[in-house]
């Protein structure tokens, strides 16, 4: 199962290493990780996505919760959570019609076009990981020259 974990941690040097080391030492993989300072500069919010069965994810949450620098650990329900990832694709332009087709594709996914050149264009897309992967599959025939993805950022909905 795919899991979204939300951590509130102390904003101090070494915390990212401690968290990732905990995953590594227990042989768990991190699919994506994003970290940012909260409205209070003493704390950071980490969003980590990972894959494991229910027992493994429960174990990860318990281990993270035991860490001294961790104030809060939650497994978020993807149906009660707003989660998004930013991606930027550099896509090859082989002919003039490619630009229009890629623009249509980007618009269908709510993407923005940047840096249009004779040989390539960039598409910025903020969406769920599944939507980004669907866009990527449809863009492959044009030729994807490069991709950058940020990792998931997530917050639980109010009242959830």
Rosetta silent file (secondary structure, phi, psi, omega in degrees, C-alpha in Angstrom):
SEQUENCE: XXXXXXXXXXXXXXXXXXXXXXXXXXXXXXXXXXXXXXXXXXXXXXXXXXXXXXXXXXXXXXXXXXXXXXXXXXXXXXXXXXXXXXXXXXXXXXXXXXXXXXXXXXXXXXXXXXXXXXXXXXXXXXXXXXXXXXXXXXXXXXXXXXXXXXXXXXXXXXXX
SCORE:     score description
SCORE:     0.000 S_00000001
   1 L     0.000  146.238  178.199    0.000    0.000    0.000 S_00000001
   2 E   -86.577  133.666 -177.345    1.061    3.552   -0.738 S_00000001
   3 E  -128.601  140.364  173.838    1.280    5.716    2.404 S_00000001
   4 E  -108.856  120.655  178.974    1.545    9.459    2.959 S_00000001
   5 E  -110.891  134.828  177.723    3.223   10.362    6.245 S_00000001
   6 E  -116.121  125.689 -178.302    3.131   13.860    7.690 S_00000001
   7 E  -123.384  135.392  168.725    5.716   14.797   10.321 S_00000001
   8 E  -105.205  119.436 -174.092    6.079   17.945   12.373 S_00000001
   9 E  -128.709  161.060  173.776    9.718   18.119   13.461 S_00000001
  10 E   -67.543  137.809 -178.447   12.058   20.547   15.144 S_00000001
  11 L   -87.903   86.489 -179.869   13.727   22.759   12.559 S_00000001
  12 L  -147.279  158.956 -177.421   17.368   22.078   13.340 S_00000001
  13 L   -58.750  139.951  174.804   20.434   20.675   11.572 S_00000001
  14 L    93.988  -12.447 -176.178   20.581   16.916   11.179 S_00000001
  15 H   -65.769  -39.841  178.853   16.869   16.115   11.481 S_00000001
  16 H   -62.146  -41.747  177.357   16.543   15.126    7.826 S_00000001
  17 H   -60.808  -45.029 -178.571   19.525   12.781    8.215 S_00000001
  18 H   -60.578  -43.147 -178.721   18.004   11.198   11.347 S_00000001
  19 H   -66.282  -50.087 -178.652   14.684   10.550    9.619 S_00000001
  20 H   -65.744  -34.169  177.431   16.206    9.125    6.441 S_00000001
  21 H   -64.795  -38.893  177.755   18.670    7.065    8.490 S_00000001
  22 H   -60.667  -43.952  178.235   15.774    5.523   10.415 S_00000001
  23 H   -61.529  -48.220 -177.184   14.181    4.460    7.116 S_00000001
  24 H   -62.509  -44.797 -175.598   17.486    3.061    5.800 S_00000001
  25 H   -66.811  -21.207  178.184   18.377    1.196    8.984 S_00000001
  26 L  -105.362   11.402  175.823   15.007   -0.604    8.932 S_00000001
  27 L    61.123   36.935  173.325   15.218   -1.306    5.195 S_00000001
  28 L  -102.428  146.900  179.414   12.244    0.901    4.250 S_00000001
  29 L  -102.125  143.354  172.892   12.303    2.946    1.062 S_00000001
  30 L   -99.304  119.214  177.658   11.299    6.595    0.743 S_00000001
  31 L   -78.072  -43.168  175.058    9.475    7.191   -2.546 S_00000001
  32 E  -150.731  154.848  177.926    9.368   10.949   -2.102 S_00000001
  33 E  -146.714  134.542  173.077   10.168   13.463    0.582 S_00000001
  34 E  -135.007  142.981 -175.660    9.499   17.166    0.837 S_00000001
  35 E  -137.312  138.058  175.502   10.420   19.423    3.728 S_00000001
  36 E  -155.560  151.902  178.285    9.622   23.033    4.489 S_00000001
  37 E   -68.459  142.473  177.959    9.554   25.416    7.425 S_00000001
  38 L   -85.113 -171.502  176.700    6.087   26.003    8.916 S_00000001
  39 L   -64.665  -21.316  174.020    4.600   29.345    9.950 S_00000001
  40 L  -102.319  113.947 -174.834    6.653   28.895   13.130 S_00000001
  41 L   -63.092   -7.955  176.791   10.363   28.894   12.132 S_00000001
  42 L   -79.396  -12.175 -175.420   11.173   26.509   15.008 S_00000001
  43 E  -129.468  150.529  174.337    9.346   23.670   13.185 S_00000001
  44 E  -123.053  152.138  175.025    9.374   22.026    9.764 S_00000001
  45 E  -106.552  126.399  174.969    6.741   19.895    8.063 S_00000001
  46 E  -110.931  136.168  171.960    7.976   16.756    6.296 S_00000001
  47 E  -119.654  121.687 -178.064    5.826   14.810    3.896 S_00000001
  48 E  -122.559  132.573  171.648    7.140   11.350    3.098 S_00000001
  49 E  -109.940  141.789 -178.680    5.590    8.814    0.756 S_00000001
  50 E  -150.133  167.326  177.928    6.498    5.163    1.055 S_00000001
  51 E  -123.979  133.994  177.738    5.180    1.746    0.100 S_00000001
  52 L  -176.885  166.805  176.011    4.625   -1.119    2.514 S_00000001
  53 L   -75.269  173.680 -175.461    1.976   -3.347    3.963 S_00000001
  54 H   -57.480  -41.189  179.930   -0.147   -2.116    6.874 S_00000001
  55 H   -63.245  -43.569 -179.984    2.171   -3.682    9.455 S_00000001
  56 H   -64.725  -44.459 -178.806    5.272   -2.057    7.921 S_00000001
  57 H   -65.424  -40.884  176.610    3.671    1.387    7.716 S_00000001
  58 H   -60.236  -41.228  178.153    2.448    1.105   11.316 S_00000001
  59 H   -62.810  -43.524  178.231    5.999    0.183   12.345 S_00000001
  60 H   -59.053  -48.015 -178.740    7.429    3.202   10.486 S_00000001
  61 H   -59.976  -44.277  179.613    4.951    5.542   12.216 S_00000001
  62 H   -62.700  -43.821 -179.645    5.790    4.094   15.642 S_00000001
  63 H   -64.629  -42.516  178.708    9.540    4.412   15.037 S_00000001
  64 H   -64.374  -39.027 -178.164    9.202    8.016   13.810 S_00000001
  65 H   -66.316  -25.669  179.688    6.989    8.880   16.782 S_00000001
  66 H   -77.642  -17.185 -175.875    9.693    7.671   19.213 S_00000001
  67 L   -69.536  138.850 -174.552   12.286   10.096   17.834 S_00000001
  68 L   -61.423  -41.303 -174.996   13.115   12.993   20.152 S_00000001
  69 L   -81.227   -1.746 -177.686   12.996   15.720   17.469 S_00000001
  70 E   -96.467  122.323 -179.071    9.610   14.554   16.146 S_00000001
  71 E   -93.420  -31.414 -176.776    6.594   16.368   17.569 S_00000001
  72 E  -154.141  136.851  175.923    3.838   14.770   15.501 S_00000001
  73 E  -133.886  128.485  178.799    3.573   11.868   13.072 S_00000001
  74 E  -136.457  139.634  166.793    0.417   11.050   11.120 S_00000001
  75 E   -90.648  121.373 -176.517   -0.426    8.648    8.366 S_00000001
  76 E   -89.569  138.942  174.409   -2.721   10.651    6.131 S_00000001
  77 L   -81.287  118.886 -174.784   -5.764    9.139    4.444 S_00000001
  78 H   -61.012  -20.583  178.727   -5.376   10.093    0.777 S_00000001
  79 H   -82.988  -14.301  179.591   -9.173   10.561    0.526 S_00000001
  80 H  -117.036   24.206 -173.190   -9.154   13.124    3.361 S_00000001
  81 E  -136.308  142.400  168.961   -5.979   14.896    2.280 S_00000001
  82 E   -95.030  119.208  179.261   -4.956   17.477   -0.279 S_00000001
  83 E  -136.599  137.862 -177.155   -1.685   16.284   -1.771 S_00000001
  84 E  -145.240  159.547  175.819    0.214   17.577   -4.769 S_00000001
  85 E  -135.975  142.462  175.749    3.595   17.346   -6.424 S_00000001
  86 E   -96.692  135.199  175.926    5.305   19.844   -8.697 S_00000001
  87 E  -136.421  151.087  174.586    6.982   18.540  -11.830 S_00000001
  88 E  -129.245  126.350  179.279    8.765   20.161  -14.743 S_00000001
  89 E  -112.626  133.684  168.780    9.138   18.338  -18.056 S_00000001
  90 E  -102.900  117.911 -172.768   11.454   19.324  -20.889 S_00000001
  91 E  -118.068  136.227 -177.767    9.855   17.917  -24.042 S_00000001
  92 E   -70.370  139.863  173.493   11.392   17.651  -27.488 S_00000001
  93 L  -111.375  112.494 -179.884    9.846   19.553  -30.388 S_00000001
  94 L   -91.124  -29.199  178.800   10.405   17.725  -33.680 S_00000001
  95 L  -150.760  174.207 -174.473    8.098   19.905  -35.777 S_00000001
  96 H   -62.707  -34.524 -177.800    5.835   22.958  -35.526 S_00000001
  97 H   -71.192  -23.728  178.274    2.684   20.951  -34.764 S_00000001
  98 H   -57.868  -40.592 -178.717    4.304   19.346  -31.683 S_00000001
  99 H   -58.691  -45.324  179.864    4.180   22.659  -29.844 S_00000001
 100 H   -66.728  -41.443 -179.195    0.406   22.938  -30.298 S_00000001
 101 H   -65.475  -42.773  179.041   -0.175   19.292  -29.339 S_00000001
 102 H   -67.005  -37.766  177.078    1.951   19.533  -26.199 S_00000001
 103 H   -61.297  -43.231  177.568    0.204   22.789  -25.288 S_00000001
 104 H   -62.105  -44.260  179.401   -3.195   21.027  -25.571 S_00000001
 105 H   -61.819  -45.994  179.283   -1.926   18.150  -23.442 S_00000001
 106 H   -60.584  -44.675  179.152   -0.542   20.534  -20.822 S_00000001
 107 H   -61.595  -37.699  179.416   -3.825   22.461  -20.693 S_00000001
 108 H   -62.776  -27.803  179.949   -5.789   19.231  -20.213 S_00000001
 109 L  -103.515    8.565  179.428   -3.719   18.572  -17.073 S_00000001
 110 L    74.224   22.720 -178.554   -3.694   22.180  -15.845 S_00000001
 111 L   -82.750  165.293  177.342   -0.046   22.609  -16.803 S_00000001
 112 E  -120.272  142.449  179.743    1.805   25.795  -17.696 S_00000001
 113 E   -93.799  135.508  177.585    4.163   26.232  -20.612 S_00000001
 114 E  -136.042  154.974  167.256    7.599   27.747  -20.024 S_00000001
 115 L    49.379   60.034  177.481   10.756   28.322  -22.013 S_00000001
 116 L   -79.275  123.494  177.868    9.596   27.497  -25.534 S_00000001
 117 L  -121.947  175.446  179.273   12.579   27.038  -27.831 S_00000001
 118 L   -63.115  -38.472 -173.663   12.943   25.775  -31.380 S_00000001
 119 L  -101.624  -10.921 -178.656   13.984   22.295  -30.199 S_00000001
 120 E  -160.632  167.407  172.750   12.110   21.972  -26.877 S_00000001
 121 E  -144.734  157.083  178.577    9.584   23.375  -24.448 S_00000001
 122 E  -111.671  140.332  177.640    9.047   23.038  -20.715 S_00000001
 123 E  -120.699  126.231  174.807    5.787   22.113  -19.035 S_00000001
 124 E   -99.930  130.451 -177.595    5.173   22.804  -15.349 S_00000001
 125 E  -136.279  126.404  173.461    2.560   20.579  -13.765 S_00000001
 126 E  -113.826  115.663 -173.544    1.230   20.572  -10.207 S_00000001
 127 E  -162.640 -177.041  173.582   -0.920   17.505   -9.657 S_00000001
 128 L   -73.795  157.420  178.171   -1.205   14.192   -7.859 S_00000001
 129 H   -55.252  -37.815  178.295    1.563   11.669   -8.589 S_00000001
 130 H   -63.583  -41.493  178.968   -0.904    9.555  -10.620 S_00000001
 131 H   -66.646  -38.668  178.379   -1.840   12.530  -12.794 S_00000001
 132 H   -64.082  -43.150  179.035    1.829   13.394  -13.327 S_00000001
 133 H   -65.741  -36.500  176.880    2.578    9.817  -14.374 S_00000001
 134 H   -65.188  -44.369  176.582   -0.414    9.841  -16.762 S_00000001
 135 H   -59.367  -44.346 -178.162    0.825   13.098  -18.321 S_00000001
 136 H   -59.848  -42.560  178.969    4.317   11.624  -18.614 S_00000001
 137 H   -61.819  -41.376 -179.201    2.995    8.553  -20.478 S_00000001
 138 H   -72.674  -26.465 -179.582    1.125   10.766  -22.952 S_00000001
 139 H   -85.365  -18.378 -177.520    4.165   13.029  -23.455 S_00000001
 140 H   -52.155  -43.233 -178.580    6.610   10.141  -24.047 S_00000001
 141 H   -59.379  -25.645  177.996    5.938    9.868  -27.806 S_00000001
 142 H   -74.866  -30.068 -176.627    7.167   13.453  -28.267 S_00000001
 143 L   105.607  102.280  177.358   10.414   12.652  -26.447 S_00000001
 144 E   -86.835  118.693 -177.803   10.944   13.653  -22.839 S_00000001
 145 E   -85.400  -32.063 -179.629   14.395   15.186  -22.562 S_00000001
 146 E  -164.763  154.727  179.195   14.391   15.729  -18.801 S_00000001
 147 E  -140.897  138.425  170.553   12.109   15.641  -15.744 S_00000001
 148 E  -128.305  131.126  178.922   12.334   17.222  -12.276 S_00000001
 149 E  -128.589  141.914 -174.535    9.860   16.293   -9.531 S_00000001
 150 E   -86.181  -24.422 -167.940    9.630   17.800   -6.046 S_00000001
 151 E    96.508  161.249 -173.946    8.006   15.019   -4.078 S_00000001
 152 E   -76.903  137.828  167.458    4.572   15.156   -2.482 S_00000001
 153 E  -114.333  137.662 -174.164    3.424   17.972   -0.194 S_00000001
 154 E  -148.262  147.778  171.671    0.261   17.186    1.769 S_00000001
 155 E  -140.460  141.132  177.016   -2.111   18.515    4.417 S_00000001
 156 E   -71.841  142.099  177.816   -5.122   16.813    5.957 S_00000001
 157 L   -66.502  155.992  176.906   -8.449   18.467    5.199 S_00000001
 158 L   -65.014  140.101  177.501  -10.222   20.295    8.029 S_00000001
 159 L    75.641    3.745 -177.764  -12.507   18.103   10.077 S_00000001
 160 L   -88.562    0.000    0.000  -10.965   14.933    8.641 S_00000001
